[in-house]
Each structure stands twice: as C-alpha cells, then as structure tokens.
Amino acid sequence: MDTNIILSEILGENKARIEQMKSDSSFHKINSYISDSVENEVEKKIRQATTFLGDVIRITIPGHLLESRQKSGISPKDSLTSFDIKCLEELFSCYYNYIKETKFGLLSAISVIEEWIISFLGNKLNEGLTISIEDFQTKLVEKLLELTSDIDSLFDYLITFEKSFVTKKTIPLDTRVVRSVNALRIHYPDCTHIASAIIHQFNSKEKTVFVTLDFTSILNKKQIISDQLGIMCSDPLYALHHLL
C-alpha cells in the first residue's frame, strides 16, 4: 500500500475509494500491509505538515496582515475586513506554490486551515461582528492546535497502534529489485515501496497488489510494471478485482 493511501485516510480524502477498498478487504479477509519505507514516508510528511501549520502559518499570517495594512495605511487596531481576506488569498497562493516546489508539507492540510479561516472571517463580516487581528490570532492558534492534534492522533491510531485496516510489515529490501523498479523511471521513495510489494509477493507466494493513488507516475505505467516486474499496481477502487 502506498503512502498516499495512508495520508488520504488520515486527512479524510478520497473517501469513496478508500472505503470501497476497506470494505472489500474486510469482506474477503484480505490483509492490507504497509512497508517500513511507507511508514517512514508517512511519518515524515505528517511531521512536515504539522511543522508547517504550527510554525509557518501560525507566525506568518498575523505578520502578513500587519505588513499589508501598514503598506495600505490601515491601522493595525482596526477590525478585520474583506481587505484582509484578499491579503490572505495572496498569502495562501504563496503557501501552495512553496509546497508544490519543495514538497515540504501537505497541500490538503493547508487547504483545511484556509477554508476554516475564510469561513470564520466571512461569517463574522456577514453577521456584522468585529474581530481584531489579536483575537483572530488567538482563534487561529486554537484551530491549528486542534488540527495538528487530530492529525497526530489519526496517525497513531492507524500506524503506531495498528488499530485500523493496515498492518506494518518489515520486508528486507533487495537493492537489485529497487534498481529494477527505478529503471522504469519510478523514483525514490516510490521505487522502494513497489520493490517491497514485489519482494513480499515472492517471499509469501501470495498474489499481491500495490495499491496507490499516484496516477501520474505509477498507475500510468501499471502495464509495463506488471509485464516487467510481475506486480500489479491498482487504484484502491479496483484493487480487489486484481486479486480474484
């Protein structure tokens, strides 16, 4: 199982696909495994996401609002208005571009906090209520703490304590297999994840499917991966049917 499946479960994305896979696995008593490499990548991405939320967003949003107001001659003591919401639109665009370029953090986690902020401020304006930058900052910190705590708790529930639908499996890697996957222009760490599935299939003699939501660099090559490496890669919606 790929990293993006686990992150989708933690962040509540791709629900229909994930739920179908979970239902299929439960009904047919099919084991769902993640390798050490997937566990490590998930943990790395979760830590990056919570760091970005807790350190970058918490600090830069109030600073950006104050700087924008100073440039426009607006007092920092005035209540927040649509001017400030438009300033945040610009800032979030910068966040998204940064994450896309650096891959530091998770776009979906940023989207959750962006949606909350704009909804929160928009409702205040619609109701004719006032809120200062300081009060908004307090509410923002509360929401960030809630979100990061939820993400950490779901990670622990799913991975650390294995209380959901996945089981961790240590699979000794063979660098020759990793190189074979990499030769198909599948880069690290994806080539390591797929190599783990190949080795598991060989060692266990159980038909194995590598389940992923990576349509642009894995699923678009699933036929050549199957032909040359003997492992099927599948969207979670169809995974069961490659095992029957």
Disulfide bonds with the S-S distance in Angstrom:
none
